[in-house]
C-alpha cells in the first residue's frame, strides 16, 4: 500500500493547493462579474491568495522532484496513464504561470501590497507606457484561468470516475487521510 501512496507532505500540499485554487477561481470570476468597489476588494484578496499559491507550488514542485510520486497501479491502461501525466504537467505549468502573469498585471497597475499584515510584497518591475506586456499578461491570465478551470474539472471528474465508476478506491488509497479510504495517515 505504501508504494501506491503519496507521502504525507505531498498529500498536504496537494489538498492545500486544491482548496486555494478553488478559492482563486471563485475570487477571480467573482471579481470579473462584480462592480468596481467589490471587484477591487476581491482582486486584492485574489492577489494575496495567488502569492500563497505560488509559494506552495514552488514547494510542491520541489517536493515532487525530490520525492517522485508513486507509480500508478499496473491495471491502469496506457492512455489513462498518459492522460493523467499530461493533466498533471499542464496543471503544474499553469499553476506556476498564473501567479507570474497575475504579478505582472498587479505590478503594472496595483499599489504596493501588504500580505495580510505579515509582509510587504515589493513591486520588482513597473510597466511603462508600452502596454504590450500588460496585454500579454492579461490575456495569458484570462485564458490561463479558463485552462486551469477546465483542468480542475477534468481532474475532479477523473477522481470521481475512479471512485464511482471503476470503484477502485485509487484516489483514497493514494491521496486520502485516515482509515475510511483504506490507508493510514503515515507519510
C-alpha positions as CSV (number, residue, x, y, z in Angstrom):
1,X,0.0,0.0,0.0
2,X,2.7,2.5,0.9
3,X,4.3,2.2,-2.6
4,X,0.9,3.4,-4.1
5,X,0.5,6.2,-1.6
6,X,1.8,9.8,-1.9
7,X,3.8,11.0,1.1
8,X,2.0,12.9,3.8
9,X,3.8,16.2,2.7
10,X,2.7,15.6,-0.9
11,X,-0.9,15.0,0.1
12,X,-1.0,18.1,2.4
13,X,0.5,20.3,-0.4
14,X,-2.0,18.8,-2.9
15,X,-5.1,19.5,-0.8
16,X,-3.9,22.9,0.3
17,X,-3.2,24.0,-3.3
18,X,-6.5,22.3,-4.4
19,X,-8.5,24.3,-1.9
20,X,-6.7,27.6,-2.7
21,X,-7.1,27.1,-6.4
22,X,-10.9,26.7,-6.0
23,X,-10.9,29.9,-3.9
24,X,-8.8,31.6,-6.6
25,X,-11.2,30.6,-9.4
26,X,-14.1,31.9,-7.3
27,X,-12.4,35.1,-6.4
28,X,-11.2,35.8,-10.0
29,X,-14.5,35.2,-11.7
30,X,-16.5,36.9,-8.9
31,X,-14.2,40.0,-9.4
32,X,-14.9,40.0,-13.1
33,X,-18.6,39.9,-12.6
34,X,-18.7,42.5,-9.8
35,X,-19.0,46.3,-9.8
36,X,-15.9,48.3,-9.1
37,X,-15.7,48.7,-5.3
38,X,-16.4,45.0,-4.7
39,X,-14.2,43.9,-7.6
40,X,-11.3,45.8,-6.2
41,X,-11.6,44.2,-2.8
42,X,-12.0,40.7,-4.3
43,X,-8.9,41.3,-6.6
44,X,-6.9,42.4,-3.5
45,X,-7.6,39.0,-1.9
46,X,-7.1,37.2,-5.2
47,X,-3.6,38.7,-5.4
48,X,-2.8,37.7,-1.8
49,X,-4.0,34.2,-2.3
50,X,-2.2,34.0,-5.6
51,X,1.1,34.7,-3.9
52,X,0.4,31.9,-1.4
53,X,-0.5,29.5,-4.3
54,X,2.8,30.5,-6.0
55,X,4.8,29.7,-2.8
56,X,3.0,26.4,-2.3
57,X,3.5,25.4,-5.9
58,X,7.2,26.1,-5.7
59,X,7.3,23.9,-2.5
60,X,5.2,21.3,-4.2
61,X,7.3,21.1,-7.3
62,X,10.5,21.0,-5.2
63,X,9.0,18.1,-3.2
64,X,7.9,16.3,-6.3
65,X,11.4,16.5,-7.8
66,X,13.0,15.4,-4.5
67,X,10.4,12.7,-3.8
68,X,8.8,11.3,-7.0
69,X,5.2,10.2,-6.9
70,X,4.2,6.6,-6.7
71,X,3.6,4.7,-9.9
72,X,0.1,4.1,-11.0
73,X,-1.2,0.6,-10.4
74,X,-0.5,-1.9,-13.2
75,X,-4.2,-2.2,-14.1
76,X,-4.3,1.5,-15.2
77,X,-4.3,1.5,-19.1
78,X,-1.7,3.3,-21.1
79,X,-4.0,6.0,-22.4
80,X,-5.1,6.8,-18.9
81,X,-1.5,6.9,-17.7
82,X,-0.7,9.4,-20.5
83,X,-3.8,11.5,-19.8
84,X,-3.1,11.6,-16.1
85,X,0.6,12.6,-16.8
86,X,-0.4,15.3,-19.3
87,X,-3.1,16.7,-17.0
88,X,-0.7,16.9,-14.0
89,X,2.0,18.5,-16.1
90,X,-0.4,21.1,-17.5
91,X,-1.8,21.9,-14.1
92,X,1.7,22.4,-12.7
93,X,2.7,24.6,-15.6
94,X,-0.4,26.7,-15.4
95,X,-0.4,26.9,-11.6
96,X,3.2,28.2,-11.8
97,X,2.5,30.6,-14.7
98,X,-0.7,32.1,-13.4
99,X,0.9,33.8,-10.4
100,X,3.6,35.2,-12.7
101,X,1.1,36.7,-15.1
102,X,-1.0,37.9,-12.2
103,X,2.0,39.5,-10.6
104,X,2.8,41.4,-13.9
105,X,-0.8,42.7,-14.0
106,X,-0.8,43.7,-10.4
107,X,2.7,45.3,-10.6
108,X,1.6,47.3,-13.7
109,X,-1.4,48.9,-12.1
110,X,-1.6,48.0,-8.4
111,X,-0.3,49.7,-5.3
112,X,2.3,48.1,-3.0
113,X,0.8,45.0,-1.4
114,X,0.5,44.2,2.3
115,X,0.3,40.5,2.5
116,X,-2.2,40.1,5.4
117,X,0.0,42.2,7.7
118,X,2.8,39.6,7.6
119,X,5.0,41.0,4.8
120,X,5.2,43.8,2.2
121,X,5.3,42.4,-1.3
122,X,7.7,44.5,-3.4
123,X,6.9,45.7,-6.9
124,X,10.0,44.5,-8.8
125,X,9.1,45.8,-12.2
126,X,6.8,48.7,-13.1
127,X,5.3,48.9,-16.6
128,X,6.0,51.9,-18.7
129,X,3.9,53.4,-21.5
130,X,4.1,50.4,-23.7
131,X,1.2,48.2,-22.7
132,X,2.1,45.2,-24.8
133,X,3.4,43.1,-21.9
134,X,0.4,44.0,-19.8
135,X,-1.9,42.8,-22.6
136,X,0.1,39.6,-23.0
137,X,-0.1,39.0,-19.2
138,X,-3.8,39.9,-19.2
139,X,-4.8,37.6,-22.0
140,X,-2.5,34.9,-20.6
141,X,-4.0,35.2,-17.2
142,X,-7.6,35.2,-18.5
143,X,-7.2,32.2,-20.8
144,X,-5.0,30.5,-18.2
145,X,-7.9,30.8,-15.8
146,X,-10.1,29.0,-18.3
147,X,-7.4,26.4,-18.8
148,X,-7.0,25.9,-15.0
149,X,-10.7,25.7,-14.6
150,X,-11.0,23.1,-17.3
151,X,-8.1,21.0,-16.0
152,X,-9.5,21.1,-12.4
153,X,-12.9,19.9,-13.7
154,X,-11.1,17.1,-15.7
155,X,-9.0,16.2,-12.6
156,X,-12.1,16.0,-10.4
157,X,-14.1,14.1,-13.0
158,X,-11.3,11.5,-13.2
159,X,-11.2,11.2,-9.4
160,X,-15.0,10.7,-9.4
161,X,-14.7,8.2,-12.2
162,X,-12.2,6.2,-10.2
163,X,-14.4,6.4,-7.1
164,X,-17.8,5.7,-8.5
165,X,-17.5,4.1,-12.0
166,X,-14.3,2.0,-11.6
167,X,-14.8,1.6,-7.8
168,X,-11.0,1.0,-7.5
169,X,-10.6,3.4,-4.5
170,X,-7.5,4.7,-6.2
171,X,-7.9,8.3,-5.0
172,X,-8.5,7.3,-1.4
173,X,-5.5,4.9,-1.4
174,X,-3.2,7.5,-3.0
175,X,-4.4,10.9,-1.7
176,X,-6.6,10.3,1.3
177,X,-6.2,10.6,5.0
178,X,-7.4,8.2,7.7
179,X,-8.8,4.7,7.6
180,X,-12.0,5.4,5.7
181,X,-10.1,5.5,2.4
182,X,-8.2,2.2,3.0
183,X,-5.0,3.6,4.3
184,X,-3.4,5.3,7.3
185,X,-2.1,8.8,7.5
186,X,1.5,7.9,7.8
187,X,3.6,9.7,5.3
